[in-house]
Amino acid sequence: MSEPLQQKIEKLNQELVSLKEERNKLNLEAKKWAEKRNAIHEQIKDLRIKAADLKEKRDNLNEKVQELKSLRDRAKTKRKEKHAQILKLKQKLRSLTERKPSQSMYNLQSEIEKLEWKIQTTSLPVKEEEMLINQVRQFEVQLSVHKQIEKSKEKLMVLRTEEKTLETKAKSCHENLSELAEQSQKIHEEMLETLNKARNLKVEADSAHQKYVEIKKQAQNLHQKCVKLLDKIKTFEKNLQKAEEKKQAKRQRELLKELEERASEKLKRGEKLTWEEFKLLTEKGKI
């Protein structure tokens, strides 16, 4: 009875060792997949942080682009207004030029001064004085045309300078916003590429996690088999121990019986008994 049990226990122990080795290998493999998954998650975390930084930079650039667009559009609108004023002033100048006196501004001014001096310093008849006063008024009207032309020319120069400044400003804003928009586009593309890398890594991480779960499940199944096998071994070992104890008890009874028979024979022959023999016969009530 005991020999088959011992063989079964040895066989089960060998099977248990094999299962434990396989389970430990699977746990080690599962650990590697978990480490790979965790490492990929760290990469994904870094990429998402990078993508967030890129998004912030892109948004800041886009905000600046919008500000520059607004400045450019305002400059264009003001330039159009200045251009309209220039056209209107040029039309006025053409009209004034058509009325431009033949005498120069300097000559007219001189004539007016001479006539005024004559009126003030000379005693003239009334009619002659009135005639001179009328001449002064005519010269002043002509001089006024000259002054309006000069003033209009000066204003035209100012308007053209302002128009040019606004044109330069609009062009500068457009160039700057174009440059910033290009930078924003590059950053946007880099952000999309970064997010795409993160998505691809997510797929890889999910695959690694799936591998981990599958292998861990296999290892857990083997562990359960090990537990059941260990319980079976313990049961067999208990049965073996019981069988051994039963065998020992039987052997003990046989030895006691042999000792009792030997002691009884010695007692019959009047031979001296040992203490164990004497004690045994006393317990049996034979002495």
C-alpha positions as CSV (number, residue, x, y, z in Angstrom):
1,M,0.0,0.0,0.0
2,S,2.8,2.5,1.0
3,E,5.0,1.9,-2.0
4,P,2.4,3.0,-4.6
5,L,1.7,6.0,-2.5
6,Q,5.3,7.0,-2.3
7,Q,5.7,6.6,-6.0
8,K,2.6,8.7,-6.6
9,I,4.0,11.4,-4.3
10,E,7.3,11.4,-6.1
11,K,5.6,11.6,-9.4
12,L,3.4,14.4,-8.3
13,N,6.4,16.3,-6.8
14,Q,8.1,16.0,-10.1
15,E,5.0,17.3,-11.8
16,L,4.8,20.1,-9.3
17,V,8.4,21.2,-9.8
18,S,7.8,21.3,-13.6
19,L,4.6,23.3,-13.2
20,K,6.3,25.8,-10.8
21,E,9.2,26.2,-13.3
22,E,6.7,26.9,-16.1
23,R,4.6,29.2,-13.9
24,N,7.7,31.1,-12.8
25,K,8.8,31.5,-16.5
26,L,5.4,32.8,-17.3
27,N,5.4,35.3,-14.4
28,L,8.9,36.5,-15.5
29,E,7.6,36.9,-19.1
30,A,4.5,38.7,-17.8
31,K,6.7,41.0,-15.7
32,K,8.7,41.9,-18.9
33,W,5.5,42.7,-20.8
34,A,4.3,44.8,-17.8
35,E,7.6,46.7,-17.8
36,K,7.4,47.3,-21.5
37,R,3.8,48.5,-21.1
38,N,4.8,50.9,-18.3
39,A,7.9,52.2,-20.3
40,I,5.6,52.9,-23.3
41,H,3.1,54.7,-21.0
42,E,6.0,56.9,-19.8
43,Q,6.8,57.7,-23.4
44,I,3.2,58.4,-24.1
45,K,3.0,60.7,-21.1
46,D,6.1,62.6,-22.3
47,L,4.7,62.9,-25.8
48,R,1.4,64.2,-24.5
49,I,3.2,66.8,-22.4
50,K,5.2,67.8,-25.5
51,A,2.0,68.0,-27.6
52,A,0.4,70.2,-24.9
53,D,3.4,72.6,-25.0
54,L,3.3,72.7,-28.8
55,K,-0.4,73.4,-28.7
56,E,0.2,76.3,-26.3
57,K,3.0,77.7,-28.6
58,R,0.8,77.3,-31.6
59,D,-2.2,79.0,-30.0
60,N,0.0,81.9,-28.8
61,L,1.3,82.3,-32.3
62,N,-2.2,82.2,-33.8
63,E,-3.2,84.9,-31.3
64,K,-0.4,87.1,-32.5
65,V,-1.3,86.3,-36.1
66,Q,-4.9,87.5,-35.4
67,E,-3.5,90.7,-33.7
68,L,-1.3,91.4,-36.7
69,K,-4.2,90.7,-39.1
70,S,-6.3,93.2,-37.2
71,L,-3.4,95.8,-37.4
72,R,-2.9,95.1,-41.1
73,D,-6.6,95.5,-41.9
74,R,-6.9,98.7,-39.9
75,A,-3.8,100.1,-41.7
76,K,-5.3,99.1,-45.0
77,T,-8.6,100.8,-44.2
78,K,-6.8,104.0,-43.0
79,R,-4.6,103.9,-46.1
80,K,-7.7,103.7,-48.3
81,E,-9.1,106.7,-46.4
82,K,-5.9,108.6,-46.9
83,H,-5.9,107.7,-50.6
84,A,-9.5,108.9,-51.0
85,Q,-8.4,112.2,-49.3
86,I,-5.4,112.4,-51.7
87,L,-7.7,112.0,-54.7
88,K,-10.1,114.6,-53.4
89,L,-7.2,117.0,-52.7
90,K,-5.6,116.4,-56.2
91,Q,-9.0,117.3,-57.7
92,K,-9.0,120.5,-55.7
93,L,-5.5,121.2,-56.8
94,R,-6.4,120.8,-60.4
95,S,-9.3,123.2,-59.9
96,L,-7.0,125.7,-58.1
97,T,-4.3,125.3,-60.8
98,E,-6.8,126.3,-63.5
99,R,-7.4,129.5,-61.5
100,K,-3.7,130.0,-60.8
101,P,-2.7,133.7,-61.5
102,S,-0.1,134.4,-64.1
103,Q,1.9,136.4,-61.6
104,S,4.0,134.6,-59.1
105,M,3.2,134.7,-55.4
106,Y,6.2,136.8,-54.7
107,N,5.2,139.4,-57.3
108,L,1.7,139.6,-56.1
109,Q,2.8,140.1,-52.5
110,S,5.2,142.9,-53.7
111,E,2.4,144.6,-55.6
112,I,0.1,144.5,-52.6
113,E,2.7,145.9,-50.3
114,K,3.5,148.8,-52.8
115,L,-0.2,149.6,-53.2
116,E,-0.9,149.5,-49.5
117,W,2.2,151.7,-48.8
118,K,1.0,154.2,-51.5
119,I,-2.6,154.3,-50.0
120,Q,-1.2,154.8,-46.5
121,T,1.5,157.4,-47.3
122,T,0.0,159.4,-50.2
123,S,-2.9,161.8,-50.2
124,L,-5.1,160.6,-53.1
125,P,-8.3,161.5,-54.6
126,V,-11.2,159.3,-53.4
127,K,-11.7,157.6,-56.7
128,E,-8.1,156.8,-57.2
129,E,-7.8,155.5,-53.7
130,E,-10.9,153.3,-54.3
131,M,-9.3,152.0,-57.5
132,L,-6.1,151.2,-55.7
133,I,-8.0,149.4,-52.9
134,N,-9.9,147.3,-55.5
135,Q,-6.6,146.4,-57.1
136,V,-5.3,145.3,-53.7
137,R,-8.4,143.2,-53.2
138,Q,-7.9,141.6,-56.6
139,F,-4.3,140.9,-55.9
140,E,-5.2,139.4,-52.5
141,V,-7.7,137.1,-54.2
142,Q,-5.0,135.9,-56.6
143,L,-2.6,135.6,-53.7
144,S,-5.1,133.5,-51.9
145,V,-5.2,131.1,-54.8
146,H,-1.5,130.8,-54.6
147,K,-1.6,130.2,-50.8
148,Q,-4.4,127.6,-51.2
149,I,-2.3,125.8,-53.8
150,E,0.8,125.8,-51.5
151,K,-1.3,124.7,-48.6
152,S,-2.9,121.9,-50.6
153,K,0.5,120.8,-51.9
154,E,1.8,120.7,-48.3
155,K,-1.3,118.7,-47.1
156,L,-0.9,116.4,-50.1
157,M,2.7,115.7,-49.2
158,V,1.6,114.9,-45.6
159,L,-1.2,112.7,-46.8
160,R,1.1,110.8,-49.2
161,T,3.7,110.4,-46.4
162,E,0.9,109.0,-44.1
163,E,-0.4,106.8,-46.9
164,K,3.1,105.4,-47.5
165,T,3.6,104.9,-43.7
166,L,0.3,103.0,-43.5
167,E,1.2,101.0,-46.6
168,T,4.6,100.1,-45.1
169,K,2.9,99.2,-41.8
170,A,0.3,97.0,-43.5
171,K,3.0,95.3,-45.5
172,S,5.2,94.8,-42.4
173,C,2.2,93.3,-40.5
174,H,1.4,91.0,-43.4
175,E,5.0,89.8,-43.7
176,N,5.2,89.2,-39.9
177,L,1.9,87.4,-39.7
178,S,2.8,85.3,-42.7
179,E,6.1,84.3,-41.0
180,L,4.2,83.6,-37.7
181,A,1.5,81.7,-39.5
182,E,4.2,79.5,-41.2
183,Q,5.8,78.9,-37.8
184,S,2.3,78.1,-36.3
185,Q,1.7,75.6,-39.2
186,K,5.0,73.9,-38.6
187,I,4.3,73.6,-34.9
188,H,0.8,72.4,-35.6
189,E,2.2,69.7,-37.9
190,E,4.8,68.7,-35.2
191,M,2.0,68.6,-32.6
192,L,-0.1,66.3,-34.9
193,E,3.0,64.1,-35.5
194,T,3.6,63.9,-31.8
195,L,0.0,63.0,-31.0
196,N,0.1,60.4,-33.8
197,K,3.3,58.9,-32.2
198,A,1.4,58.8,-28.9
199,R,-1.6,57.0,-30.5
200,N,0.7,54.5,-32.2
201,L,2.4,53.9,-28.9
202,K,-1.0,53.5,-27.2
203,V,-1.8,50.7,-29.6
204,E,1.6,49.1,-28.7
205,A,1.0,49.6,-25.0
206,D,-2.5,48.1,-25.2
207,S,-1.0,45.1,-27.1
208,A,1.7,44.7,-24.4
209,H,-0.9,44.9,-21.7
210,Q,-3.0,42.3,-23.5
211,K,0.0,40.0,-23.6
212,Y,0.6,40.7,-19.9
213,V,-3.0,39.8,-19.1
214,E,-2.9,36.6,-21.2
215,I,0.4,35.4,-19.8
216,K,-0.5,36.3,-16.2
217,K,-3.8,34.4,-16.7
218,Q,-1.8,31.3,-17.9
219,A,0.6,31.7,-14.9
220,Q,-2.4,32.0,-12.5
221,N,-4.0,28.8,-14.0
222,L,-0.7,27.0,-13.5
223,H,-0.6,28.4,-10.0
224,Q,-4.0,27.0,-9.3
225,K,-2.9,23.6,-10.7
226,C,0.1,23.8,-8.3
227,V,-2.1,24.5,-5.4
228,K,-4.4,21.6,-6.2
229,L,-1.4,19.4,-6.9
230,L,0.1,20.4,-3.5
231,D,-3.1,19.6,-1.8
232,K,-3.2,16.2,-3.4
233,I,0.4,15.6,-2.4
234,K,-0.4,16.6,1.2
235,T,-3.3,14.2,1.2
236,F,-1.2,11.4,-0.1
237,E,1.5,12.2,2.4
238,K,-1.1,12.0,5.2
239,N,-2.3,8.7,3.9
240,L,1.3,7.5,3.7
241,Q,1.9,8.7,7.2
242,K,-1.2,6.9,8.5
243,A,-0.1,3.7,6.6
244,E,3.4,4.0,8.2
245,E,1.9,4.6,11.6
246,K,-0.4,1.6,11.2
247,K,2.5,-0.5,10.0
248,Q,4.6,0.6,13.0
249,A,1.8,-0.2,15.4
250,K,1.5,-3.6,13.9
251,R,5.2,-4.2,14.1
252,Q,5.2,-3.0,17.7
253,R,2.4,-5.4,18.6
254,E,4.3,-8.3,17.0
255,L,7.5,-7.4,18.9
256,L,5.6,-7.2,22.2
257,K,4.0,-10.6,21.5
258,E,7.4,-12.1,20.7
259,L,8.8,-10.5,23.9
260,E,5.9,-11.9,25.9
261,E,6.3,-15.4,24.5
262,R,10.1,-15.3,25.2
263,A,9.5,-14.0,28.7
264,S,6.9,-16.7,29.4
265,E,9.3,-19.5,28.2
266,K,12.0,-18.1,30.5
267,L,9.6,-17.9,33.4
268,K,8.6,-21.6,32.9
269,R,12.3,-22.6,32.8
270,G,12.9,-20.6,35.9
271,E,15.3,-18.3,34.2
272,K,15.9,-14.7,35.3
273,L,13.7,-12.1,33.6
274,T,14.9,-8.7,32.4
275,W,13.1,-5.6,33.7
276,E,11.2,-5.2,30.4
277,E,10.2,-8.9,30.4
278,F,9.1,-8.7,34.1
279,K,7.1,-5.5,33.5
280,L,5.4,-6.9,30.4
281,L,4.3,-10.2,32.2
282,T,3.1,-8.1,35.1
283,E,1.0,-5.9,32.8
284,K,-0.4,-9.1,31.2
285,G,-1.2,-10.6,34.7
286,K,1.0,-13.5,34.2
287,I,3.0,-12.9,37.3
